[in-house]
Amino acid sequence: MKKSLYRLLLFAALPLFFIGYAVYITGKNTDDFYKRFSSPQQNSLILGSSRAASMNPEIIDQVIRKKYPEARLYDYAFTWAHSPYGPKYLESIEKKVEPHTKNGAFIVTVEPTALMVSRKSPDSPEYFIENDKSVAKTSHVAVNPNLEYLLESFDFSITKELNKKIMPDKNQMVEVSVLDNGQVQGKVIKRFSPEKRKAVNKEKMDELKNRIAGLTMSPIRLQYLAKTVAFLKKHGKVVLVRMPVSKTAYAIENSFIPDFDKIITGISQAEKVPYINYNAFSNRYEWIDEVHLEPESMDKFSWQIGKDIINLK
């Protein structure tokens, strides 16, 4: 009888160990969302879409430390489809902010597509694109391990990371990792040729143009942007930011939403928070795909935004 029990425990323990190890390394290495939901509550956040997901919190913290010594920025930006401003993103933000925070810093990045809705659907939260995605579906945003996310929102096999250890990808172009401060850090392994890069960027800009053409500005999303700012003001300094994109991308956005800056300026004035449109200044930044900054440029931009936060009243 004892031998049978020992054998049963042995055979049960091995699969459990395998699954447990798979969950462990998945948690350490999985996509750019898991760590956002398994890290603790934070006292300062970077918010927005994928354009802000690789902003460097460490650099910004170093710059603003003299004025905001308690602030430790955490990157909680996802994508224009996962984290456009609305009730679901606000709920997630409210859960992620450490409730006793009083002297935090919050960088709220804005772009047209994160404040728009499909022309084919009513401007109502029940029809919003993010409703079936992880930010909306994950009710616990500060638990580790976060089994809710792994079971409901993880897009790959739970053993994907374990498989990668056994059979590494030989044709990988970019190695992406997520740091403990939420920053998505990309290491370029291979690059496209200049001709290929030009063709890919054109495709990306055509995609951007087609996407915006199918969208319209959402008064509901704008209301929730204002509500998000109002909530964050209770916990520290808030600044609205339009990140720099290439001239091509900026021209496309402005051709569809020419009064975007006027709209955001109205919210900033109503909420009494500063708004900085970095496309209004000359720069020498470089982009991966016209809208996402290259790592070196992102570090420069992170330093610049930190400096500007220090100088704000």
N, C-alpha and C positions, 0 to 999 in steps of 0.2 A: 504493500500500500504506500509506504513512504517513498519507495523508489519511483512509483508511478507519479506521485505528487511532485517529486524533484524533477522528473522528466517534463511534466506538464509546465512547471514553473520555468524550466530552462527554455523550452520551446516558446513559451509566452514572452519571456524576457528578451530574447533575441530580436523578435520583430519590434517590440516596444522600444528597445534601445536604438534600433535602426531608424524608426520613425522619429524618436526623440532627437537623435543626432541630425536627421534631415531637417527637422523644424529649427533646431539651433543654428545650423549654418545658413538655412534659408533666412532666418531672422537677421543674421549678420550681413548677408550678401544680396538679399533679394532686390526687387525693383525699387524705384525711387519713391515708393509710397510707404512701404511697411515700417521703416524706421520712424516715419512721421507719426505713426499711430502707436508705436511701442515705446517712444521716449517719454520722459516725465512732462508734466505741465511746465510751461515756460513763462518768463516774465517779460519777454520782448520777442516780437515776431516780424518776419518778412512775409508779406502776403501777395498773392496774385497768381499769374500763370507760369508756364514753363520758362518764359523770358526771365523771370526772377528766381527760378529754382536753383541756379548756380551762382547767385550772388554770394559774396564771401563774408559771412558773419564775423569771422575772426578779425579780418582787416577793419571792418566797421567798428567793432568793439574796441579795438586798440585806439582808433581815432577819437571816438566819442567818450572814452572812459573818464576824462577829466570833468566833463559836464554831466555825464550820466554814469556814475561809478557802479551802480547796481545793475545796469542793463546788460543782459547777455542774449544777444540776438539769436533766434532760431529760425531757420528757413522753413516756412510752412506754405510755400507756393507749389501748386501742382500743375495743371494745364488749363487752357481756356475752356475746355469742355468739362473737366473735373471740378474746377474751383472758380467758376464765374460768380460774381457777387449775387447772392440770393439767400433765401432762408436756410438752406442746407449748409452752405459755407459758413454763414454766421453762427449757426448752432455748433459747428465743429470748432470754430475759433473760440467761442465762449467756453467750451470745455477744455481747450488747450491752454488758455491763459490761467496762470496761477492766480487764484481769486484775491489774494492779499496784496497783489502787486500795485504799487502806487507810483513808482519812478521808473517805469519801463520806457522802451522806445519801440515804435511801430512804423514800419515802412510799408505803406499800402500802395502797391503798384497798380496802375490802370492802363487799359488798352481797349480799343473799341469792341473787339469780339467778346471780351469778358463782361460786357454790359449790353449785349444784344441778344435777341431771340430769333427763332426761325420765322420767316414771313408767312409760313404755312400753318403756324399754330398760334393760338391766343397768347397774349402776354399775361400768363397766369402760372404761378409756381407749380401747379400740377402737371404742366406740360414741359417743364424745364429739362434741358438736355442732361443735366448732372444727376437726375433722380435715381438712375440705375447704376451709378458709378460709386467708387469706393468712399469718396468723401461724404456722400449722402448716406451710404449704407452702413458705415462704421460708427456705431454708437459709443464705443469706448476708444478714446484717442490717446490714452496714456497708460496702457497696460502692457507688460512684457512677460511672457510671450503673448501676442495678440492673436489668439486662435480664431476669434471672430473674423478678423481680416483675412487670415490665411485660408479659412474655409469658405468664405463668401466672396472675396474679391481678388484673391491671388490668381493671376491669369495662367500660371504654368503649373506643371506637376510639382507637388510638394518636395519631390526628390530631384528637382531640376539642378539645384546647386551641387547636390551630391554627384549627379551624373557628370557635371562639368569638371569636378575634381578627377573623375575617372577618365573622361574623354574630353580634354580641353578643345575649344574652338580654334582651329588653325587659321581661319580667314577673318578673324575679328578685326574691325577697323577702329573701334573706340572702346576703351575699357572704362566703364562707368561704375563709380562707387558712391555711396552716400555716407557722409561724415556724421559724427555724433551731433553736430550742430545743425543737421538737416540739409546742408549744402550738397547738391548733386555735383560731383566732381568728375569731369571727363578727361581721360588721358588718350590723346590721339596716337594710335598705333600705325595706321596707314592713312594716307591722304589721297583724295582724287587728284587727277591731273588738272591743270588750270582749265583745260577745255571741258572736261567732265564736270568740274565744279561750277563753271559758268552755266552749263546746261541744266544741272541739278537745281541751281539757284533760280533759274528762269521757271522751272517747273514749280518750285516752291512759291514763287510770286504769283504764278497763274492760279495755284491752289488758294492762296490768300485772297486773291481777287474774286474767285468764284465763291469762296466761303462767305465773304462780306456781302456779296451780291445777293445771297440767299438769306441775309439777316437784316434786322431792323433794330434801331435803338429801343431799349426797354425801360419805360418809366418805372416799372416795378424793380428792376435790377438797380436802377439809380437810387431808388428809395432805400434799398438794402445796402448799397454802398454807404449812404449817409448814416444808416443805422449802425453799420459796422464801425464807422469812424466815431460815432457817438459813444458806442460801447467802449472802444479802445481808449478814448480820451479820459475815461475814469481811471485808467491804469498807467497813464504816462503820456509822453510826447508822441504825437502822430503827425506824419508827413505823407501827403499824397504825391506820387511820383509817376510820371510817364517816362519809361525807360527809352534810351536812344536806340533807334533802328536805322537801317540804311536809308538813304534818300529815296530809293525806289519803293521800299515798303512804306515809308512815311507818306509819300505821294499817293499811294494806293489807298491808305487809310483815310487821308484827308479828302480824297476825291469822293468817297462815299459818305463820310461824316465830317464835313468841313467845319462844323461848329462844336466838335468834340471838346476842344480846350475851353471854350466858353461854358459848356455844360459842367465840366469838372471844376472850373473856376467858381461857378455859382455854388456848387456843393462845398468847396473849400471855404468860401466866404460865409456861407450859412452856418457851417460847423466851426468856423474860426480856427482852421488849421491851414498850414502852408501847402501850396501846390507847386511842384517844379516839373516843367516839361523840358527834359534834357535834349530834345530835338530842336529846341529854340537856340541852342548854343553850338558853335563849331566844335568839332571833335576829331580825333584821329583813331577812333575805335575801329576794330575789325569784327566781322560777324561770321559765324559758321555758315549761316543760310539766309543772311540779310536781316534776321530779327533776333537771333540768339548770339550773344557776344562770345567771341573766342575767349578761352580761359585767361590769357594775359590781359586782354582788354577788360574782362569782367573784374579782375583784380584792381585795375586802374579805376574803373567806374566805382567799385566798392569804396575805394579810398576817397574818391571825389564826393560821393554821397555822404560819407561819414563827415568829411570836412564841412559840407554844406549844412548838415544837421547841427554841428557845433555852432555855426554862424547864425542859425535861425533864432529869432527872438522867442 
